[in-house]
Amino acid sequence: MNQTASAQGTDWFRRFLLPGLVFKAVVIGGGYATGRELVEFFLTLGPRGGLYGMAFALVIWSAVCVVAFVLAYTLRAFEYRALFRALLGPAWPVFELFYLLFLVLILAVMTAAAGEIGAALFGMPLIAGTVALMLLVALFTSFGSDVVERMFRFTSVFLYAVYALFLVLSLSRFGDAITESIGRPAPVAGWGVNGATYASYNIVAAIAVLPFLRHLTRKRDAVVAGALAGPLAMLPALAFFLCMTAFYPTISDQALPSDFLLRKLDAPWFHLLFQLMIFCALLETGVGVVNLLHERVADALAERDRDYSVTARLAVGTVVLAGSGFAAVRVGLVDLIATGYSAFGYIMLGIVVLPMLTIGLWRVAHGRRTSAVLAAATE
């Protein structure tokens, strides 16, 4: 009986929480881990405007995730090629092109950040932290989605605990300043545009969830998991944002808002803990986006009756990660991503968000017909 109860608990976690935790992983490590994006997209609108924009982004995330998860369940599409064939038809490779570009960009930024963390925490050369992250991502993803699932369980608990502690410490040290800042009248114009743009360029995280939707047993599971994805990804951002409002507008000029706040807290032990959490967030993001690529390759090989071995996964992951790091240095992609997030947001709005909320909704409403059309297209 205990084994049955344990299995049911695991099943519940995989069906309802795991998709949102994977979504959160790609959003945080690829986005607001340092707080800079929260400043650019939300705090520039003022504390109240920022909260409105974050709420709007949350709604968009949940809406797109619900449609994407239901559509993926209906089509049994657990890698992006099958899903985007249903959404974009013959134009589906457009998404693959931009996903690969996103993969290189995000891995480039990630590995650079990992190098900085290693140098700050342990005084290691920049290359050491970069290589450590690359090896860990390649290792975890080489064993498939089951191992990745277990990793997300542990790293997610650590991540949420650190953000919660961050908020508690901030409220205890400068809670009055947070309350005053939020209560101060300020213009809130632009929160809709900023919220939609921020949500759009991060929405590719919903696609990284596809390999983990195999545990869904019914459409209701997909709806619940999709609805929870938005809050699970935004709650840490909300905690972070509230902490930053205590020092608005001064903090807007800080290159690394997280470091600014940690210095204000003046708690060296928590500074170390927070940096370790960021490294884990980067690891989660890298594992999420590379695992999706592995699932794409595995699906293509399965069509040819070929296996995708652990050794092959490790080799492909290592090449992709090393290539991204090399590209970051040679082409300057880190600078490009720093200035190109908004442009990428508009691209994702056009090829993911809008198709998902129009064609995707139609496909969901005509599930049987969608399955027949997709089956005919793949013959």
C-alpha positions as CSV (number, residue, x, y, z in Angstrom):
1,M,0.0,0.0,0.0
2,N,2.8,2.4,0.8
3,Q,4.4,1.7,-2.6
4,T,1.1,2.4,-4.3
5,A,0.7,5.7,-2.4
6,S,4.3,6.7,-3.3
7,A,3.7,5.9,-7.0
8,Q,0.5,8.0,-7.0
9,G,2.4,10.9,-5.4
10,T,5.1,10.6,-8.0
11,D,2.5,10.5,-10.8
12,W,0.8,13.6,-9.4
13,F,4.1,15.4,-9.4
14,R,5.0,14.4,-12.9
15,R,1.6,15.3,-14.3
16,F,0.9,18.7,-12.7
17,L,4.2,20.2,-11.3
18,L,7.1,18.8,-13.4
19,P,6.1,20.7,-16.6
20,G,5.9,24.0,-14.8
21,L,9.2,23.4,-13.0
22,V,10.9,22.7,-16.3
23,F,9.3,25.9,-17.7
24,K,10.6,27.8,-14.7
25,A,14.1,26.4,-15.1
26,V,14.5,27.7,-18.6
27,V,13.0,31.1,-17.8
28,I,15.1,31.8,-14.7
29,G,18.5,30.7,-15.8
30,G,18.0,32.1,-19.3
31,G,16.4,35.2,-18.0
32,Y,16.0,37.0,-14.6
33,A,18.6,35.2,-12.5
34,T,20.7,38.4,-12.1
35,G,17.7,40.7,-12.0
36,R,18.8,42.8,-15.0
37,E,15.9,41.7,-17.1
38,L,13.4,42.5,-14.4
39,V,14.8,46.0,-14.3
40,E,14.8,46.5,-18.1
41,F,11.3,45.2,-18.7
42,F,9.4,46.0,-15.4
43,L,11.2,48.2,-12.9
44,T,11.6,50.9,-15.5
45,L,7.8,51.2,-15.4
46,G,7.9,51.9,-11.7
47,P,7.0,49.5,-9.0
48,R,3.3,49.4,-9.7
49,G,3.7,49.3,-13.5
50,G,6.2,46.6,-13.1
51,L,3.8,44.5,-11.1
52,Y,1.1,45.0,-13.8
53,G,3.5,43.9,-16.5
54,M,4.6,40.8,-14.6
55,A,1.0,39.8,-14.0
56,F,0.3,40.2,-17.8
57,A,3.4,38.1,-18.7
58,L,2.2,35.4,-16.2
59,V,-1.2,35.3,-17.9
60,I,0.4,35.0,-21.4
61,W,2.7,32.2,-20.2
62,S,-0.1,30.2,-18.6
63,A,-2.4,30.7,-21.7
64,V,0.3,29.6,-24.2
65,C,1.4,26.7,-22.0
66,V,-2.2,25.4,-21.6
67,V,-2.7,25.4,-25.4
68,A,0.8,24.0,-26.1
69,F,0.4,21.2,-23.5
70,V,-3.1,20.3,-24.6
71,L,-2.0,20.3,-28.3
72,A,1.1,18.2,-27.5
73,Y,-1.0,15.7,-25.6
74,T,-3.6,15.5,-28.3
75,L,-1.0,14.9,-31.0
76,R,1.4,12.9,-28.8
77,A,3.9,15.5,-29.9
78,F,6.7,15.3,-27.4
79,E,9.4,17.0,-29.5
80,Y,9.1,20.3,-31.3
81,R,9.0,19.1,-34.9
82,A,5.7,17.3,-34.5
83,L,4.1,20.2,-32.7
84,F,5.2,22.9,-35.1
85,R,4.1,20.9,-38.1
86,A,0.6,21.2,-36.7
87,L,1.1,24.9,-36.0
88,L,3.1,26.2,-39.0
89,G,2.6,23.4,-41.6
90,P,5.5,23.4,-44.2
91,A,7.0,26.5,-42.5
92,W,7.8,24.5,-39.3
93,P,11.6,24.7,-40.0
94,V,11.4,28.4,-39.4
95,F,10.9,27.6,-35.7
96,E,13.8,25.1,-35.7
97,L,16.1,27.8,-37.2
98,F,15.3,30.3,-34.5
99,Y,15.3,27.7,-31.8
100,L,18.9,26.7,-32.7
101,L,19.8,30.4,-32.7
102,F,18.2,30.8,-29.3
103,L,20.1,27.7,-28.1
104,V,23.4,29.1,-29.1
105,L,22.7,32.5,-27.7
106,I,21.4,31.3,-24.3
107,L,24.2,28.8,-23.9
108,A,26.7,31.5,-24.7
109,V,25.4,33.8,-22.1
110,M,25.0,30.9,-19.6
111,T,28.5,29.7,-19.9
112,A,29.9,33.2,-19.6
113,A,27.9,33.8,-16.4
114,A,29.0,30.4,-14.9
115,G,32.6,31.5,-15.4
116,E,32.0,34.8,-13.5
117,I,30.3,32.9,-10.7
118,G,33.3,30.5,-10.4
119,A,35.7,33.4,-10.3
120,A,33.6,35.3,-7.7
121,L,33.1,32.4,-5.4
122,F,36.3,30.4,-5.5
123,G,38.8,32.7,-7.3
124,M,39.0,30.2,-10.2
125,P,39.9,31.3,-13.7
126,L,36.9,32.2,-15.8
127,I,37.3,29.2,-18.0
128,A,36.9,26.9,-15.0
129,G,33.3,27.8,-14.2
130,T,32.4,27.7,-17.9
131,V,33.9,24.2,-18.4
132,A,32.3,23.0,-15.2
133,L,28.8,24.0,-16.3
134,M,29.3,22.6,-19.8
135,L,30.4,19.2,-18.5
136,L,27.5,19.0,-16.0
137,V,24.9,19.9,-18.7
138,A,26.4,17.4,-21.1
139,L,26.5,14.7,-18.4
140,F,22.9,15.2,-17.1
141,T,21.4,15.3,-20.6
142,S,23.3,12.3,-21.9
143,F,21.2,9.9,-19.8
144,G,17.8,11.1,-21.1
145,S,14.7,12.7,-19.6
146,D,14.3,10.4,-16.6
147,V,17.6,11.6,-15.1
148,V,16.8,15.2,-16.0
149,E,13.5,14.8,-14.1
150,R,15.2,13.8,-10.9
151,M,17.6,16.6,-11.2
152,F,14.8,19.2,-11.5
153,R,13.2,17.8,-8.3
154,F,16.2,18.7,-6.2
155,T,17.4,21.9,-7.9
156,S,13.8,23.3,-7.8
157,V,13.4,22.9,-4.1
158,F,16.8,24.6,-3.5
159,L,15.9,27.4,-5.9
160,Y,12.5,28.2,-4.4
161,A,13.9,28.1,-0.9
162,V,16.7,30.6,-1.7
163,Y,14.3,33.0,-3.3
164,A,11.9,32.7,-0.4
165,L,14.7,33.4,2.1
166,F,15.9,36.3,-0.1
167,L,12.4,37.9,0.3
168,V,12.2,37.2,4.0
169,L,15.7,38.8,4.6
170,S,14.8,41.8,2.5
171,L,11.5,42.4,4.3
172,S,13.2,42.2,7.6
173,R,16.0,44.6,6.6
174,F,14.2,47.2,4.4
175,G,10.5,46.2,4.4
176,D,9.4,49.7,5.1
177,A,11.2,51.0,2.0
178,I,9.5,48.3,-0.1
179,T,6.0,49.2,1.2
180,E,6.7,52.9,0.6
181,S,8.0,52.4,-2.9
182,I,5.0,50.3,-4.0
183,G,2.6,52.8,-2.5
184,R,4.1,55.8,-4.2
185,P,2.1,57.1,-7.2
186,A,4.0,56.7,-10.5
187,P,3.1,56.4,-14.2
188,V,2.4,52.8,-15.3
189,A,2.1,53.3,-19.1
190,G,3.8,50.6,-21.2
191,W,3.2,47.6,-18.9
192,G,1.2,45.8,-21.6
193,V,3.9,46.0,-24.3
194,N,6.7,45.2,-21.9
195,G,4.8,42.3,-20.4
196,A,3.9,40.8,-23.8
197,T,7.5,41.3,-25.1
198,Y,9.0,39.7,-22.0
199,A,6.6,36.8,-22.1
200,S,7.2,36.2,-25.8
201,Y,10.9,35.8,-25.9
202,N,10.8,33.6,-22.9
203,I,7.9,31.5,-24.2
204,V,10.4,29.1,-26.0
205,A,10.7,27.6,-22.5
206,A,7.2,26.1,-23.0
207,I,8.7,24.1,-25.9
208,A,11.5,22.8,-23.7
209,V,8.8,21.1,-21.6
210,L,7.5,18.9,-24.4
211,P,9.7,15.8,-23.5
212,F,8.2,15.9,-20.0
213,L,4.6,15.8,-21.1
214,R,4.6,12.0,-21.6
215,H,3.2,11.6,-18.1
216,L,-0.1,13.4,-18.9
217,T,-3.0,11.0,-18.8
218,R,-5.8,13.3,-20.0
219,K,-6.5,16.8,-21.4
220,R,-7.3,18.0,-17.9
221,D,-3.8,17.2,-16.8
222,A,-2.4,19.4,-19.6
223,V,-4.7,22.3,-18.7
224,V,-3.7,22.1,-15.0
225,A,0.0,21.8,-15.7
226,G,-0.2,24.7,-18.2
227,A,-2.1,26.9,-15.9
228,L,0.4,26.3,-13.1
229,A,3.5,26.9,-15.3
230,G,3.0,30.7,-15.3
231,P,2.9,31.1,-11.5
232,L,5.7,28.6,-10.9
233,A,7.9,30.6,-13.2
234,M,6.9,34.1,-12.0
235,L,6.8,33.6,-8.3
236,P,10.6,33.8,-7.8
237,A,10.6,36.8,-10.1
238,L,8.0,38.5,-8.0
239,A,10.0,37.9,-4.8
240,F,13.1,39.3,-6.5
241,F,11.2,42.3,-7.9
242,L,9.7,43.2,-4.5
243,C,13.2,43.2,-3.0
244,M,14.4,45.5,-5.8
245,T,11.6,48.1,-5.2
246,A,13.2,49.1,-1.9
247,F,16.0,50.8,-3.9
248,Y,14.0,52.2,-6.8
249,P,15.1,54.1,-8.9
250,T,18.8,53.8,-7.8
251,I,19.0,50.1,-8.6
252,S,17.9,50.7,-12.2
253,D,21.5,51.9,-13.0
254,Q,23.1,48.7,-11.5
255,A,24.6,46.3,-14.1
256,L,23.9,43.4,-11.6
257,P,20.9,44.2,-9.4
258,S,21.3,40.9,-7.5
259,D,24.8,41.9,-6.4
260,F,23.6,45.3,-5.4
261,L,20.9,43.8,-3.2
262,L,23.2,41.2,-1.7
263,R,25.7,44.0,-0.7
264,K,22.8,45.9,0.9
265,L,21.8,42.8,2.9
266,D,25.4,42.4,4.1
267,A,25.2,38.7,4.7
268,P,28.2,36.9,3.2
269,W,26.8,33.5,3.9
270,F,23.6,34.3,1.9
271,H,25.7,35.9,-0.9
272,L,27.5,32.5,-1.3
273,L,24.1,30.7,-1.2
274,F,22.6,33.0,-3.7
275,Q,25.5,32.6,-6.1
276,L,25.3,28.8,-5.8
277,M,21.5,29.0,-6.6
278,I,22.2,31.0,-9.7
279,F,24.7,28.4,-10.9
280,C,22.0,25.8,-10.3
281,A,19.5,27.9,-12.3
282,L,22.0,28.1,-15.1
283,L,22.4,24.3,-15.0
284,E,18.6,23.9,-15.1
285,T,18.4,26.1,-18.2
286,G,21.2,24.4,-20.0
287,V,19.8,21.0,-19.2
288,G,16.3,22.0,-20.4
289,V,17.3,23.4,-23.8
290,V,19.9,20.8,-24.6
291,N,17.6,18.0,-23.6
292,L,15.0,19.2,-26.1
293,L,17.6,19.1,-28.8
294,H,18.5,15.5,-27.8
295,E,14.8,14.5,-28.0
296,R,14.7,16.0,-31.5
297,V,17.7,14.0,-32.6
298,A,16.5,10.8,-30.9
299,D,13.1,11.1,-32.8
300,A,14.9,11.6,-36.1
301,L,17.1,8.5,-35.5
302,A,14.1,6.5,-34.4
303,E,12.5,7.1,-37.8
304,R,15.5,5.3,-39.3
305,D,15.4,2.5,-36.7
306,R,18.6,3.8,-35.1
307,D,19.3,4.2,-31.3
308,Y,20.6,7.4,-29.7
309,S,23.2,6.0,-27.2
310,V,24.4,7.7,-24.1
311,T,27.8,8.1,-25.7
312,A,26.3,9.8,-28.7
313,R,24.2,12.1,-26.5
314,L,27.3,13.1,-24.5
315,A,29.3,13.8,-27.7
316,V,26.5,15.9,-29.3
317,G,25.9,17.8,-26.0
318,T,29.6,18.5,-25.6
319,V,30.0,19.8,-29.2
320,V,26.9,22.0,-28.9
321,L,28.0,23.5,-25.6
322,A,31.6,24.0,-26.7
323,G,30.5,25.5,-30.0
324,S,28.2,28.0,-28.3
325,G,31.0,29.1,-26.0
326,F,33.3,29.5,-29.0
327,A,30.7,31.5,-30.8
328,A,30.2,33.8,-27.9
329,V,33.9,34.7,-27.9
330,R,34.4,34.9,-31.7
331,V,31.2,36.5,-32.8
332,G,30.4,38.5,-29.7
333,L,27.0,36.8,-29.1
334,V,27.0,37.8,-25.5
335,D,26.8,41.5,-26.5
336,L,24.3,40.6,-29.2
337,I,21.9,38.9,-26.8
338,A,22.2,41.9,-24.4
339,T,20.8,44.2,-27.0
340,G,18.7,41.8,-29.0
341,Y,16.2,40.3,-26.5
342,S,13.4,42.6,-27.6
343,A,13.9,41.6,-31.2
344,F,13.9,38.0,-30.3
345,G,10.7,38.6,-28.3
346,Y,8.9,39.9,-31.4
347,I,10.1,36.9,-33.4
348,M,8.8,34.5,-30.8
349,L,5.6,36.5,-30.7
350,G,5.1,35.9,-34.4
351,I,6.1,32.3,-34.7
352,V,5.1,30.8,-31.3
353,V,2.7,33.0,-29.3
354,L,0.3,34.1,-32.0
355,P,0.2,30.7,-33.9
356,M,-0.4,29.0,-30.5
357,L,-3.3,31.2,-29.5
358,T,-4.9,31.1,-33.0
359,I,-4.0,28.0,-35.0
360,G,-3.2,26.1,-31.8
361,L,-6.6,26.9,-30.2
362,W,-8.3,25.8,-33.4
363,R,-6.3,22.5,-33.5
364,V,-7.2,21.9,-29.8
365,A,-10.9,22.4,-30.7
366,H,-10.6,19.9,-33.6
367,G,-8.4,17.3,-32.0
368,R,-9.4,14.3,-34.1
369,R,-9.1,16.2,-37.3
370,T,-5.7,17.6,-36.2
371,S,-4.4,14.1,-35.5
372,A,-5.5,12.9,-38.9
373,V,-4.0,15.8,-40.7
374,L,-0.7,15.4,-38.9
375,A,-0.6,11.7,-39.6
376,A,-1.1,12.3,-43.3
377,A,1.6,14.9,-43.3
378,T,4.2,12.6,-41.8
379,E,3.5,9.6,-44.1
